[in-house]
Amino acid sequence: MGRYIFKLPDVGEGTAEAEIVAWHVKVGDNIEEDAQLVDVMTDKATVEMTSPVSGRIVSLHGEPGAMAPVGAPLVEFEVEGAGNSAGHKAHTAAAVKPAAVETAAPPQPTLSPERREGKNKAEAPKPAPAPKVAVPVARVSDAKPLASPAVRQRADELGIKLQFVPGSGPAGRISHADLDAYVASGSRGSSARSSYAQRDGVEEIKVIGLRRKIAEKMQESKRHIPHFAYVEEIDMTELESLRAHLNATKSADKPKLSLLPFLMRGLVQILPNWPQINAHFDDEAGVVHRYAPVHIGIATQTANGLIVPVVRHAEARDVWESATEVARIAQLTRDGKASREELSGSTITITSLGALGGVVTTPVINRPEVAIIGPNAIIERPVVRNGRIVVRKMMNLSSSFDHRVVDGYDAAEFIQRLKSLLEHPATLFMD
């Protein structure tokens, strides 16, 4: 038997290190080639590492949340043949094992039938030790559960919210067996205890993976950018009427239109008049890069957090093409299949809470961009028009700007022009 050391490979574009997000195996497991080993995260994407060999896992290097440099050992295997490590003892001694990984029990010596018979006569039979069972990890309802796409799809089909399912895998990862146990228990994701019962306990959730990347990006943005917010009220009645008509009369091969394609069309029409808004600010070099193309980031909520895929060259797309591209990149992002190019390069971002849009938001700018636009909920309410009270579909449009690059007057004028286009939707289609 030999030892095989699997090291973190170069995952592309000069990445020097990656974060260990979740282990799919534990010490003592016998696995086949191409089996899932570990998820690691670079600056832009989560990568699933698979096993290059078949064998028994001897040690794992690094806990979830730890940073591993390219070329560092990740997994040590016991394999048939010579393996690739002559000095495996030294590697084994230096292994760092995750807290959730248990060392496999050493193999018991095999006795001949004669010795076994004698041993049985001399000693009363002892019950076999109970196998170690992974203890399910509970989580609070707003924590993001770890699970494979197959488990997520099955949970969705069963109508189960994964945040209520205790996971028995590393870092609380949920398996199919955990789903089976949850269904068998008849749980519904809520407790039957009295609402007046006293509650105790504190749960610690380590911030790792995508959630840590999001935290770092938000912290960078707020630390570097002096934000200022601007909110304008927009009458969406005419646009909503047009949108409903287009959706009702569209052909089967066209996508359903949401507000986003119209908002994108409005942005690409007016941004040439405010080039300082379709821009990046390199604050270290003191240079503003103004872009002719409009690459719109679409903030997309996924099971693991908020990610911003990009609709490139929105200026060259009509509302149907924009809707198709938004749907495509959003689905790729939620499935974890978006490429690095599809997740980078935006020049301005739209963020929307959809039906949960609320009244007002103060969105955080996607650095190094200098502006972000956030439509809020569309609400029917009474307003005064020409001295009469009428019911209109009203929406607040929230926005944030980098005050180092965009003056308040320019931001207000920009949003007022966008308001005019949305309130008179025919002008969206005029050059």
Sequence and secondary structure as in RCSB ss.txt:
>XXXX:A:sequence
MGRYIFKLPDVGEGTAEAEIVAWHVKVGDNIEEDAQLVDVMTDKATVEMTSPVSGRIVSLHGEPGAMAPVGAPLV
EFEVEGAGNSAGHKAHTAAAVKPAAVETAAPPQPTLSPERREGKNKAEAPKPAPAPKVAVPVARVSDAKPLASPA
VRQRADELGIKLQFVPGSGPAGRISHADLDAYVASGSRGSSARSSYAQRDGVEEIKVIGLRRKIAEKMQESKRHI
PHFAYVEEIDMTELESLRAHLNATKSADKPKLSLLPFLMRGLVQILPNWPQINAHFDDEAGVVHRYAPVHIGIAT
QTANGLIVPVVRHAEARDVWESATEVARIAQLTRDGKASREELSGSTITITSLGALGGVVTTPVINRPEVAIIGP
NAIIERPVVRNGRIVVRKMMNLSSSFDHRVVDGYDAAEFIQRLKSLLEHPATLFMD
>XXXX:A:secstr
 EEEEEE    STT  EEEEEEES  TT EE TT EEEEEE SS EEEEE SS EEEEEE   TT EEETT EEE
EEEESS BSBTTHHHHHHH    TT            HHHHHHHHHHS             B   TTS   B HH
HHHHHHHHT  GGGS B SGGG B HHHHHHHHHHT  SS  S TTS           HHHHHHHHHHHHHHHH 
 EEEEEEEEE HHHHHHHHHHHHH  TTS    SHHHHHHHHHHHGGG TTTSEEEETTTTEEEE SS  EEE E
EETTEEE  EETTGGG  HHHHHHHHHHHHHHHHTT   TGGGS  SEEE   GGG  S       TTBSEEEEE
EEEEEEEEEETTEEEEEEEEEEEEEEETTTS HHHHHHHHHHHHHHHHSGGGGG  
